[in-house]
Amino acid sequence: MISTNDSSEISVTNTYYSYNENNNPTKILSETHFAADDYNDENFEEHHYFYDASNSLPVKLLLVKNKKDSTVILFSADESKNVAIEKNTATGESYYYYYDTKSRLTDIAHKYQNQKKLTTDYIFQYNQANQITQMTVGEEEGAYFFVWKYTYEENLRINERCFSKERKLLGTIEYAYK
């Protein structure tokens, strides 16, 4: 993927991607332009990724917002060379990544500043083809969650369904391929 464009009646977001020789992202630039009758604005965000000597494992991310505010994010790997910890050097907040025996991401958790224990933000489940079939997303510091279920045909995602904690269907996205 080289670029994406996402637009609505009041905003347009263009995102551009650059990669290294291992096809890992080195730079992601995102520009969002907002326009309404009484409001105009722009937001810019840059992600600059830095890798280890093998050029395959991320070790640092420089996040630049609106061309001036920057934050350094550091990554640590587990024994299988998966990203295991992501630490924001400005806030000290850390995210923890967990994997199954096939190195598929299963959980993302972090500790909120007012909590003593980790809160799971995401849980992923997979089918035999290693496609994500379900993603549970935590909200409100773990007090609420949404469940996204994904269906595939011929290795292509054909729909996504979002359910509330109470198992009520909230929305559906359907895909058509040509």
C-alpha positions as CSV (number, residue, x, y, z in Angstrom):
1,M,0.0,0.0,0.0
2,I,1.4,3.4,-1.0
3,S,-1.4,5.7,0.0
4,T,-5.0,5.8,1.2
5,N,-7.7,8.4,1.0
6,D,-10.7,8.6,3.5
7,S,-13.3,11.4,3.1
8,S,-16.6,12.5,4.4
9,E,-18.7,15.6,4.0
10,I,-16.5,17.6,6.4
11,S,-13.0,16.0,6.3
12,V,-10.5,14.4,4.0
13,T,-7.6,12.3,5.2
14,N,-4.7,11.3,3.0
15,T,-2.1,8.8,4.3
16,Y,1.2,8.0,2.6
17,Y,3.4,5.0,3.3
18,S,7.2,4.3,2.8
19,Y,8.9,1.0,3.4
20,N,12.4,-0.5,3.9
21,E,13.9,-3.3,1.9
22,N,12.2,-5.8,4.2
23,N,8.8,-4.2,3.4
24,N,8.5,-2.8,6.9
25,P,7.1,0.7,7.2
26,T,9.7,3.4,7.7
27,K,7.4,6.5,7.4
28,I,3.6,7.0,7.6
29,L,2.4,10.6,6.8
30,S,-1.2,11.5,7.5
31,E,-2.9,14.8,6.6
32,T,-6.4,15.5,7.6
33,H,-8.3,18.6,6.4
34,F,-11.5,19.7,8.0
35,A,-13.9,22.1,6.4
36,A,-17.4,23.2,7.6
37,D,-19.4,26.4,7.3
38,D,-17.8,27.9,10.4
39,Y,-14.7,25.8,10.9
40,N,-11.5,25.0,8.9
41,D,-8.5,23.1,10.3
42,E,-5.7,20.7,9.4
43,N,-4.0,18.0,11.3
44,F,-0.7,16.4,10.4
45,E,0.8,13.3,11.9
46,E,4.1,11.6,11.0
47,H,5.3,8.2,12.2
48,H,9.0,7.5,11.6
49,Y,10.1,3.9,12.4
50,F,13.6,2.8,13.2
51,Y,14.7,-0.9,13.2
52,D,17.4,-3.1,14.6
53,A,20.5,-4.1,12.6
54,S,18.6,-6.8,10.7
55,N,16.1,-4.1,9.6
56,S,13.2,-6.3,10.7
57,L,12.4,-5.5,14.3
58,P,11.2,-2.0,15.3
59,V,13.2,-0.5,18.2
60,K,11.9,3.1,18.1
61,L,9.1,5.3,16.7
62,L,9.3,9.0,16.4
63,L,5.7,10.4,16.4
64,V,5.4,14.0,15.2
65,K,2.0,15.8,15.5
66,N,1.3,19.0,13.5
67,K,4.9,19.3,12.4
68,K,6.1,20.4,15.9
69,D,5.1,18.1,18.8
70,S,7.1,14.9,18.9
71,T,7.1,11.8,21.1
72,V,9.5,8.9,21.2
73,I,8.1,5.4,21.5
74,L,10.5,2.6,22.4
75,F,9.9,-1.1,21.5
76,S,11.3,-4.2,23.3
77,A,11.1,-7.7,21.8
78,D,10.3,-11.1,23.4
79,E,12.4,-14.2,22.9
80,S,10.6,-14.9,19.6
81,K,11.5,-11.5,18.2
82,N,7.9,-10.2,18.5
83,V,7.3,-6.7,19.8
84,A,6.5,-7.3,23.5
85,I,6.5,-3.9,25.1
86,E,5.8,-0.4,23.7
87,K,6.8,2.5,26.0
88,N,5.9,6.1,25.5
89,T,8.9,8.1,26.8
90,A,6.9,11.2,27.4
91,T,4.2,9.7,29.6
92,G,5.8,6.5,30.7
93,E,2.7,4.6,29.6
94,S,3.5,1.1,28.4
95,Y,1.6,-1.4,26.2
96,Y,2.2,-5.1,26.4
97,Y,1.8,-7.4,23.5
98,Y,1.1,-11.2,23.9
99,Y,1.3,-13.9,21.2
100,D,0.3,-17.5,20.7
101,T,2.8,-20.3,19.7
102,K,2.4,-19.3,16.1
103,S,3.5,-15.7,16.9
104,R,0.0,-14.4,16.2
105,L,-1.0,-11.4,18.3
106,T,-3.6,-12.5,20.9
107,D,-3.8,-9.6,23.4
108,I,-2.8,-6.0,23.9
109,A,-2.9,-4.7,27.4
110,H,-1.7,-1.6,29.3
111,K,-1.9,-0.1,32.8
112,Y,-3.9,3.0,33.3
113,Q,-2.3,5.5,35.6
114,N,-5.0,5.2,38.2
115,Q,-5.0,1.4,38.2
116,K,-2.6,-1.1,39.7
117,K,-3.3,-4.0,37.3
118,L,-3.1,-4.4,33.5
119,T,-6.2,-3.8,31.5
120,T,-6.7,-5.8,28.3
121,D,-7.5,-3.4,25.4
122,Y,-7.7,-5.9,22.5
123,I,-8.1,-9.7,22.3
124,F,-7.8,-11.4,18.9
125,Q,-9.0,-14.9,17.7
126,Y,-8.0,-16.6,14.5
127,N,-9.2,-19.3,12.1
128,Q,-7.1,-22.1,10.6
129,A,-6.1,-19.8,7.8
130,N,-4.6,-17.4,10.3
131,Q,-7.2,-14.7,9.6
132,I,-8.7,-12.7,12.5
133,T,-12.2,-14.0,13.1
134,Q,-12.9,-11.9,16.3
135,M,-11.5,-8.8,17.9
136,T,-12.7,-7.7,21.4
137,V,-12.0,-4.0,22.1
138,G,-12.0,-2.7,25.7
139,E,-13.3,0.7,26.5
140,E,-13.7,2.9,29.6
141,E,-10.6,1.4,31.3
142,G,-11.9,-2.1,30.8
143,A,-15.5,-1.5,32.1
144,Y,-17.0,-1.9,28.7
145,F,-16.2,-3.7,25.4
146,F,-17.2,-4.3,21.8
147,V,-16.8,-7.5,19.9
148,W,-16.0,-7.4,16.2
149,K,-16.6,-10.6,14.2
150,Y,-15.2,-11.1,10.7
151,T,-16.3,-13.5,8.0
152,Y,-14.2,-14.6,4.9
153,E,-14.8,-16.2,1.5
154,E,-11.9,-17.4,-0.6
155,N,-9.4,-15.6,1.7
156,L,-11.2,-12.3,1.4
157,R,-13.0,-10.6,4.2
158,I,-16.7,-10.3,3.2
159,N,-18.2,-8.7,6.3
160,E,-17.6,-7.3,9.8
161,R,-20.2,-7.2,12.5
162,C,-19.9,-5.1,15.7
163,F,-21.7,-6.2,18.9
164,S,-22.1,-4.5,22.3
165,K,-21.1,-6.1,25.6
166,E,-24.8,-7.1,25.8
167,R,-24.4,-9.0,22.5
168,K,-26.6,-6.5,20.6
169,L,-25.7,-6.0,16.9
170,L,-24.5,-2.3,16.5
171,G,-23.4,-2.3,12.9
172,T,-22.2,-4.2,9.9
173,I,-19.7,-3.5,7.2
174,E,-19.9,-5.5,3.9
175,Y,-17.2,-5.8,1.3
176,A,-17.6,-6.3,-2.4
177,Y,-14.6,-7.2,-4.6
178,K,-14.4,-6.8,-8.4
